[in-house]
């Protein structure tokens, strides 16, 4: 069947269309995305303002038209941290439902971590052994660890690249004190979770998902996305540590000149790099591998599992 996953994230609203059936790898057929930056459309009280809701509804309508054009049989719509943590989340969900007919499922942070872990496990397979998966989104950081498809430990922290940039790095380029304060905050938050994972022992394989990690790996020398999904891409902590001060000294416009860095993501790349560096350091990771699959693929795989054999 042709499935569509509608991901209302903190940075983008992304429709991914795939051809899928149980027991087979989902094949991407179409991608439609719009930069919405919901995490930055909150008012002083933490609610998504009316203009932001209007834009969200317009983007959902666009995604529905794209899904119809591509022959999507079933749509799997979900929302993550920006909607989940908005003070007026119930009102936002009600308006989306009333004006578009789409019932957004709001995923908890733990569900995000588990579904992303499932996607990574399926991509790398059982031979990867004990897997540690790290994902940096616009609003949150997810970390999961385990030997099976269901992780033994999974946490979600409010350390998304967009959220941190808006709240901690107003300057362009940011002031040295701002960067230092954010670095300290990030490491304090991550350090609180390390013990929950360390009791399970060292992972056999460490992987990372998300656009942030892909861009960091690319500027550190990994292959281009145009080279395909099956090219191995790694990020070494040593390389990342060398890049952090360079990113901190750049304006957002200057970062867009780096390989693989989009204009839409350039402003929040430093915050993402600080989170990536902190996670790799505190978890003792010298290198990690980039996983092409992430949350959207996890949602698709879980849906296919529930369908049973063809």
PyMOL commands that set and color helices and strands:
alter all, ss='L'
color gray80, all
select helices_A, chain A and resi 38-40+50-69+81-84+89-100+109-124+126-128+161-168+176-198+211-219+225-227+237-249+252-255+263-266+269-282+295-307
alter helices_A, ss='H'
color red, helices_A
select strands_A, chain A and resi 2-8+12-19+27-35+74-79+105-106+131-136+141-146+153-157+205-209+234-236+287-290
alter strands_A, ss='S'
color yellow, strands_A
deselect
rebuild
show_as cartoon
